[in-house]
Amino acid sequence: MEPMSATNLSPTTLREAFGHFPSGVIAIAAQVDGARVGLAASTFVPVSLEPPLVSFCVQNTSTTWPKLKDLPCLGISVLGELHDDAARSLAAKTGDRFAGLQTVSTESGAVFIEGTSVWLESSIEQLVPAGDHTIVVLRVSDITVHADVAPIVFHRSTFRRLGA
Ligand SMILES: Cc1cc2nc3c(=O)[nH]c(=O)nc-3n(C[C@H](O)[C@H](O)[C@H](O)COP(=O)(O)O)c2cc1C
């Protein structure tokens, strides 16, 4: 197969190229006026231990992010290997993104998905403009780990499981 030209930097070729980098998938969610609001994201990156910081990138065109960005607390859930339908649902343009999902809401307003491997209660520390996305840096205030839950892996637009 011919290698792609280095100058072929369209959004389509970039998305395809970036998709070769496997990642986990998180749900980032909170209560907004009594309703659960959130989205799925594959751009999550742990950033710092002291202070405890993580990040993800949000599209500047997102209509969901403006509902979350001013809240004092957001919940991050690391999706497990059985959450392929959940990941699609959490990214859906229409309908209830949390349909069929058991969630836990904290007093601070963070929303977590039951059955996921890690919960990070967090608050926005910094917003860094980065092209058509914004890098959202979050400070973690609490963690819960369910070590027996294996992660889902997003790779080339497909949800996969880790090999043995
Ligand atoms: C596997 C997967 C990963 C995604 N990763 C991101 C991401 O990192 N950042 C982002 O802004 N949207 C991401 N999305 C899209 C959002 O989940 C959601 O579809 C989008 O925010 C919907 O548009 P809205 O914000 O206007 O409602 C991802 C979707 C899927 C299915």
The ligand as an SDF file (V2000), in Angstrom:
LIG
                    3D

 31 33  0  0  0  0  0  0  0  0999 V2000
  -15.9120    7.0750   20.9810 C   0  0  0  0  0  0  0  0  0  0  0  0
  -16.2250    8.5470   20.9490 C   0  0  0  0  0  0  0  0  0  0  0  0
  -15.2690    9.4520   21.3460 C   0  0  0  0  0  0  0  0  0  0  0  0
  -15.5400   10.8210   21.3450 C   0  0  0  0  0  0  0  0  0  0  0  0
  -14.5820   11.6850   21.7820 N   0  0  0  0  0  0  0  0  0  0  0  0
  -14.8540   13.0020   21.8290 C   0  0  0  0  0  0  0  0  0  0  0  0
  -13.8930   13.9060   22.3580 C   0  0  0  0  0  0  0  0  0  0  0  0
  -12.8200   13.5120   22.7860 O   0  0  0  0  0  0  0  0  0  0  0  0
  -14.2200   15.2250   22.3790 N   0  0  0  0  0  0  0  0  0  0  0  0
  -15.4270   15.6810   21.9200 C   0  0  0  0  0  0  0  0  0  0  0  0
  -15.6480   16.9090   21.9650 O   0  0  0  0  0  0  0  0  0  0  0  0
  -16.3580   14.8440   21.4330 N   0  0  0  0  0  0  0  0  0  0  0  0
  -16.1040   13.5250   21.3890 C   0  0  0  0  0  0  0  0  0  0  0  0
  -17.0450   12.6590   20.9240 N   0  0  0  0  0  0  0  0  0  0  0  0
  -18.3410   13.2040   20.4920 C   0  0  0  0  0  0  0  0  0  0  0  0
  -19.2670   13.4570   21.7070 C   0  0  0  0  0  0  0  0  0  0  0  0
  -19.4090   12.3040   22.4890 O   0  0  0  0  0  0  0  0  0  0  0  0
  -20.6810   13.8690   21.2510 C   0  0  0  0  0  0  0  0  0  0  0  0
  -21.0820   13.0770   20.1820 O   0  0  0  0  0  0  0  0  0  0  0  0
  -20.7320   15.2710   20.7970 C   0  0  0  0  0  0  0  0  0  0  0  0
  -20.3690   16.0990   21.8700 O   0  0  0  0  0  0  0  0  0  0  0  0
  -22.1660   15.5610   20.3620 C   0  0  0  0  0  0  0  0  0  0  0  0
  -22.3310   16.8870   19.9970 O   0  0  0  0  0  0  0  0  0  0  0  0
  -22.9430   17.9570   21.0050 P   0  0  0  0  0  0  0  0  0  0  0  0
  -21.8450   18.2920   21.9830 O   0  0  0  0  0  0  0  0  0  0  0  0
  -23.2610   19.1020   20.1320 O   0  0  0  0  0  0  0  0  0  0  0  0
  -24.1240   17.3590   21.6900 O   0  0  0  0  0  0  0  0  0  0  0  0
  -16.7880   11.2990   20.9040 C   0  0  0  0  0  0  0  0  0  0  0  0
  -17.7660   10.3610   20.4930 C   0  0  0  0  0  0  0  0  0  0  0  0
  -17.4820    9.0070   20.5040 C   0  0  0  0  0  0  0  0  0  0  0  0
  -18.5290    8.0100   20.0720 C   0  0  0  0  0  0  0  0  0  0  0  0
  1  2  1  0
  2  3  1  0
  2 30  2  0
  3  4  2  0
  4  5  1  0
  4 28  1  0
  5  6  2  0
  6  7  1  0
  6 13  1  0
  7  8  2  0
  7  9  1  0
  9 10  1  0
 10 11  2  0
 10 12  1  0
 12 13  2  0
 13 14  1  0
 14 15  1  0
 14 28  1  0
 15 16  1  0
 16 17  1  0
 16 18  1  0
 18 19  1  0
 18 20  1  0
 20 21  1  0
 20 22  1  0
 22 23  1  0
 23 24  1  0
 24 25  2  0
 24 26  1  0
 24 27  1  0
 28 29  2  0
 29 30  1  0
 30 31  1  0
M  END
$$$$
